[in-house]
Amino acid sequence: MKKKNLAAGILLVGTAAVLTGAGAVFHNIIVRKRPDPTDLIVSPDTVNGEERKKLWTESNRWLNERGSEKVSIQSFDGLTLRGEFFEGEGEPDSTVFLVHGYRCNRRREYAVIARFYLEAGYNVLLADDRAHGESDGRYIGFGILDREDCYRWVRFLDERFHGKQKIFLHGISMGAAAVLMASNLCLPMSVRGIVEDCGFTSPEEEFRHVLKQSGKGFLSRPLIFLTNLFCRACAGYGFSDLSSADCIAESRLPVLVIHGEKDDFVPTVMGRKIYQAAAGEKEIWITKGAGHAESYYLHKEEYEQKVLGFFHRCIEADAYAED
């Protein structure tokens, strides 16, 4: 009897511990933190932090001096999502919609890349994800909710320009997952291609990887299962509801996959899996020596050439198809 009581007690304590842990994980990774951090995050491992910070500061000042139009849309669930629209040099016929990653915001992620696109003659739309930056929302969408937001931003652009602008989507990390997950929605024909930089295949696969990397892989099954229940009940979605790879497999859109060779946060194998799944025209570039979200800063000139070349090929292919 004592042994049975002991076993029951251990089981009860263990269950309570896992439930408590799952609740804590849900709160830490899904629920919005306030105030939203605005400091520049840099990785000292393979990127010179001081140089990157200087480049970001100069670019952000340049954007401020240039000026932008504040814009907003309503999400499918009634949130106000906010962003800013920049007009490129000359009279651009193309717009790039930039989608940032987890616990980031539009300027912190994209000040430097936005400047590059503007100087290259593209319009730029920067928007804060739900539960990030200036946008409303309590729960982070991990691409699954954000795909619908991406769709609405694209419709906003298409209606603004009466279908006469070529639109490209560019996402980093969670933002890359979001644009990939949006790729199989009924996007307007003005959308010409996707740049996905270090996106994950699905939230569930990403969480399993992170737990394994932290030495807690043995807890992944019960922890993810219970955290998923919290997420579905509170945020309205589950971690395995969508896969970036499955969505791009159902899309006509060309995709450029960029992934760091040394990315141990979103492993490079996920980028390869996305590339293999893509059904349309596709290219892949594994960047030498780059960790997570570092490809642009380690290979700036080549990155810019790759992206502009990809856009040019997308436009050329469409022109050829129209003929």
C-alpha positions as CSV (number, residue, x, y, z in Angstrom):
1,M,0.0,0.0,0.0
2,K,2.8,2.4,0.9
3,K,4.5,1.7,-2.4
4,K,1.2,2.4,-4.3
5,N,0.8,5.6,-2.4
6,L,4.3,6.6,-3.1
7,A,3.9,5.9,-6.8
8,A,0.7,7.8,-6.9
9,G,2.3,10.7,-5.1
10,I,5.2,10.8,-7.5
11,L,2.9,10.6,-10.5
12,L,0.7,13.4,-9.1
13,V,3.8,15.6,-8.5
14,G,5.2,14.8,-11.9
15,T,2.0,15.6,-13.6
16,A,1.6,18.9,-11.7
17,A,5.2,19.8,-12.6
18,V,4.7,19.1,-16.3
19,L,1.4,21.1,-16.3
20,T,3.1,24.0,-14.5
21,G,6.0,23.8,-16.9
22,A,3.6,23.8,-19.9
23,G,1.8,26.8,-18.6
24,A,5.1,28.6,-18.1
25,V,6.3,27.7,-21.6
26,F,3.0,29.0,-23.1
27,H,3.3,32.3,-21.2
28,N,6.9,32.7,-22.1
29,I,6.8,32.0,-25.8
30,I,3.2,32.8,-26.9
31,V,2.0,35.6,-24.7
32,R,3.1,39.1,-25.5
33,K,5.6,40.8,-23.2
34,R,5.2,44.4,-22.3
35,P,6.9,46.7,-22.8
36,D,8.0,45.5,-26.2
37,P,11.8,45.5,-26.3
38,T,13.2,47.8,-28.9
39,D,16.9,47.3,-28.4
40,L,19.0,46.0,-31.2
41,I,19.7,42.3,-30.8
42,V,23.0,41.1,-32.3
43,S,24.8,37.8,-32.1
44,P,28.5,38.2,-31.3
45,D,29.4,34.7,-32.6
46,T,29.8,35.3,-36.3
47,V,28.7,38.9,-36.8
48,N,30.7,42.0,-35.6
49,G,28.1,43.5,-33.2
50,E,29.5,47.0,-33.3
51,E,29.6,47.2,-37.1
52,R,26.1,45.9,-37.4
53,K,24.8,48.2,-34.8
54,K,26.4,51.2,-36.5
55,L,24.9,50.1,-39.9
56,W,21.5,49.7,-38.3
57,T,21.7,53.1,-36.6
58,E,22.7,54.9,-39.8
59,S,20.0,53.1,-41.8
60,N,17.3,53.8,-39.2
61,R,18.2,57.5,-39.2
62,W,18.1,57.5,-43.0
63,L,14.6,56.1,-42.9
64,N,13.5,58.7,-40.4
65,E,14.8,61.5,-42.5
66,R,13.2,60.1,-45.6
67,G,9.8,59.8,-44.0
68,S,7.0,57.3,-44.4
69,E,3.3,57.0,-44.4
70,K,1.8,55.3,-41.4
71,V,-0.7,52.6,-42.5
72,S,-2.9,50.1,-40.7
73,I,-5.3,47.2,-41.5
74,Q,-7.8,45.1,-39.5
75,S,-7.0,41.5,-38.9
76,F,-9.5,38.7,-39.4
77,D,-10.1,38.6,-35.6
78,G,-10.4,42.4,-35.1
79,L,-6.9,43.5,-34.3
80,T,-5.4,46.7,-35.6
81,L,-2.1,45.9,-37.3
82,R,0.2,48.9,-38.0
83,G,3.0,49.6,-40.3
84,E,4.6,52.2,-42.6
85,F,4.9,52.6,-46.3
86,F,8.0,54.0,-48.0
87,E,8.2,55.2,-51.6
88,G,11.3,54.1,-53.5
89,E,13.5,56.1,-55.7
90,G,12.0,57.2,-59.0
91,E,8.6,55.8,-59.9
92,P,8.8,52.2,-58.7
93,D,6.5,49.6,-60.2
94,S,7.3,47.0,-57.5
95,T,6.8,46.8,-53.8
96,V,8.5,44.6,-51.2
97,F,6.5,43.6,-48.1
98,L,9.0,42.8,-45.3
99,V,7.8,40.5,-42.5
100,H,9.9,40.4,-39.3
101,G,10.6,37.5,-36.9
102,Y,9.8,36.5,-33.3
103,R,10.0,39.1,-30.5
104,C,11.2,41.7,-33.0
105,N,9.7,44.6,-34.7
106,R,9.6,46.1,-38.2
107,R,12.5,48.6,-37.8
108,R,14.7,46.5,-35.6
109,E,14.6,43.7,-38.1
110,Y,14.6,45.6,-41.3
111,A,16.0,49.1,-41.1
112,V,19.1,48.1,-43.1
113,I,17.4,45.9,-45.7
114,A,14.5,48.4,-46.1
115,R,17.1,51.1,-47.0
116,F,18.7,48.7,-49.6
117,Y,15.4,48.1,-51.3
118,L,14.4,51.7,-51.4
119,E,17.8,52.7,-52.9
120,A,17.4,49.9,-55.4
121,G,14.1,51.5,-56.6
122,Y,11.5,49.5,-54.8
123,N,8.6,50.6,-52.6
124,V,8.7,49.1,-49.1
125,L,6.0,48.1,-46.7
126,L,7.2,47.5,-43.2
127,A,4.6,46.1,-40.7
128,D,4.6,44.9,-37.1
129,D,3.4,41.4,-36.6
130,R,0.4,40.8,-34.3
131,A,1.5,41.0,-30.7
132,H,4.6,42.9,-31.7
133,G,5.7,46.5,-32.0
134,E,2.8,48.9,-32.6
135,S,0.3,46.3,-33.6
136,D,-2.4,45.0,-31.4
137,G,-2.6,41.5,-30.0
138,R,-1.9,39.4,-27.0
139,Y,-0.8,36.1,-28.5
140,I,2.1,35.5,-31.0
141,G,0.9,33.7,-34.1
142,F,4.1,31.8,-35.1
143,G,3.2,32.1,-38.7
144,I,-0.1,30.3,-38.4
145,L,-2.2,33.3,-37.5
146,D,0.2,35.7,-39.3
147,R,-0.4,34.1,-42.7
148,E,-3.9,35.6,-42.6
149,D,-2.4,39.0,-41.7
150,C,0.1,38.7,-44.5
151,Y,-2.8,38.0,-46.9
152,R,-4.6,41.2,-45.7
153,W,-1.5,43.3,-46.1
154,V,-1.0,42.1,-49.6
155,R,-4.7,42.8,-50.4
156,F,-4.1,46.3,-49.0
157,L,-1.2,46.9,-51.4
158,D,-3.0,45.4,-54.3
159,E,-6.0,47.6,-53.8
160,R,-3.9,50.7,-53.1
161,F,-2.2,50.3,-56.5
162,H,-5.2,48.9,-58.4
163,G,-3.3,45.7,-59.2
164,K,-0.6,47.6,-61.1
165,Q,2.3,47.0,-58.7
166,K,4.4,43.9,-58.7
167,I,4.6,42.6,-55.1
168,F,7.3,40.5,-53.5
169,L,7.2,39.0,-50.0
170,H,10.4,38.9,-47.9
171,G,10.4,37.2,-44.5
172,I,13.0,36.4,-41.9
173,S,12.7,33.5,-39.4
174,M,9.1,33.5,-38.1
175,G,8.3,36.1,-40.8
176,A,9.6,33.7,-43.4
177,A,7.4,31.0,-42.0
178,A,4.4,33.4,-42.2
179,V,4.9,34.3,-45.9
180,L,5.4,30.7,-46.8
181,M,2.2,29.7,-45.0
182,A,0.4,32.5,-46.8
183,S,1.7,31.3,-50.2
184,N,-1.1,28.8,-50.8
185,L,-3.9,31.4,-50.0
186,C,-5.7,33.1,-52.8
187,L,-3.2,35.8,-53.3
188,P,-3.6,38.4,-56.1
189,M,-1.7,37.9,-59.3
190,S,0.4,40.9,-58.5
191,V,2.4,38.8,-56.1
192,R,5.4,37.6,-58.0
193,G,7.7,35.9,-55.6
194,I,8.9,35.1,-52.1
195,V,12.3,35.5,-50.3
196,E,12.3,33.2,-47.3
197,D,15.4,33.7,-45.0
198,C,15.9,31.1,-42.3
199,G,12.2,30.1,-41.9
200,F,11.1,27.1,-39.9
201,T,8.9,24.3,-41.2
202,S,6.4,24.3,-38.4
203,P,6.1,25.6,-34.8
204,E,6.0,22.1,-33.5
205,E,9.2,21.0,-35.3
206,E,10.9,24.2,-34.2
207,F,10.0,23.7,-30.5
208,R,11.1,20.1,-30.6
209,H,14.5,21.3,-32.0
210,V,14.9,24.0,-29.4
211,L,14.1,21.6,-26.5
212,K,16.6,19.1,-27.9
213,Q,19.3,21.8,-28.2
214,S,18.7,22.8,-24.6
215,G,19.1,19.2,-23.3
216,K,15.4,18.8,-22.6
217,G,14.5,16.7,-25.6
218,F,13.1,14.0,-23.2
219,L,10.4,16.4,-22.1
220,S,9.4,17.5,-25.6
221,R,6.5,15.1,-26.1
222,P,4.5,15.9,-22.9
223,L,5.6,19.5,-22.8
224,I,4.6,20.3,-26.4
225,F,1.4,18.4,-26.1
226,L,0.2,20.3,-23.0
227,T,1.6,23.7,-24.2
228,N,-0.3,23.1,-27.5
229,L,-3.5,22.6,-25.5
230,F,-3.0,25.9,-23.7
231,C,-2.3,27.6,-27.1
232,R,-5.3,26.2,-28.8
233,A,-7.6,27.2,-25.9
234,C,-6.2,30.7,-25.5
235,A,-4.7,31.7,-28.8
236,G,-6.9,29.7,-31.1
237,Y,-4.3,27.6,-33.0
238,G,-2.2,24.5,-32.6
239,F,1.5,24.1,-33.3
240,S,1.0,21.6,-36.0
241,D,-1.9,23.2,-37.8
242,L,0.3,24.3,-40.7
243,S,3.6,23.6,-42.2
244,S,5.6,26.0,-44.3
245,A,6.8,23.2,-46.5
246,D,3.3,21.9,-47.1
247,C,2.0,25.4,-48.0
248,I,4.7,26.2,-50.5
249,A,4.2,22.8,-52.0
250,E,0.7,24.0,-52.9
251,S,1.8,27.4,-54.3
252,R,2.6,28.5,-57.9
253,L,4.9,31.3,-56.5
254,P,8.7,31.3,-57.1
255,V,10.7,31.1,-53.9
256,L,14.3,32.0,-53.0
257,V,15.4,30.0,-49.9
258,I,18.2,31.6,-47.9
259,H,19.6,29.8,-44.8
260,G,22.8,30.1,-42.7
261,E,25.2,27.2,-42.9
262,K,25.7,27.4,-39.1
263,D,22.1,28.2,-38.0
264,D,21.6,26.1,-34.9
265,F,18.3,27.9,-33.9
266,V,16.3,27.1,-37.0
267,P,18.5,24.2,-38.4
268,T,19.6,24.4,-42.0
269,V,17.8,21.1,-42.8
270,M,14.5,23.0,-42.5
271,G,15.5,25.3,-45.3
272,R,16.5,22.4,-47.5
273,K,13.1,20.7,-46.7
274,I,11.2,23.9,-47.7
275,Y,13.2,24.1,-50.9
276,Q,12.6,20.5,-51.8
277,A,8.8,20.9,-51.1
278,A,8.4,24.1,-53.3
279,A,6.3,23.3,-56.4
280,G,7.1,26.5,-58.4
281,E,10.4,27.9,-59.6
282,K,12.9,27.8,-56.8
283,E,16.4,28.7,-55.8
284,I,18.4,27.9,-52.6
285,W,21.5,29.7,-51.2
286,I,23.1,28.2,-48.1
287,T,25.3,31.0,-46.7
288,K,28.8,30.1,-45.6
289,G,29.5,30.6,-41.9
290,A,26.2,32.3,-41.1
291,G,24.2,31.7,-38.0
292,H,20.5,32.5,-37.5
293,A,19.3,35.6,-39.4
294,E,22.9,36.6,-40.1
295,S,23.1,35.9,-43.8
296,Y,22.6,39.5,-44.9
297,Y,25.2,40.9,-42.6
298,L,27.9,38.4,-43.4
299,H,27.3,38.4,-47.1
300,K,25.7,41.8,-47.7
301,E,26.7,42.4,-51.4
302,E,26.1,38.9,-52.5
303,Y,22.7,38.8,-50.6
304,E,21.6,42.0,-52.4
305,Q,22.7,40.6,-55.8
306,K,20.9,37.3,-55.2
307,V,17.7,38.9,-54.2
308,L,17.6,41.5,-57.0
309,G,18.5,38.8,-59.5
310,F,15.7,36.6,-58.2
311,F,13.2,39.5,-58.5
312,H,14.4,40.2,-62.1
313,R,13.9,36.5,-63.1
314,C,10.4,36.5,-61.6
315,I,9.4,39.5,-63.6
316,E,11.0,38.2,-66.7
317,A,9.3,34.9,-66.4
318,D,5.9,36.6,-66.0
319,A,6.5,38.8,-69.0
320,Y,7.4,35.7,-71.1
321,A,4.3,33.9,-69.9
322,E,2.1,36.9,-70.8
323,D,3.6,36.9,-74.4
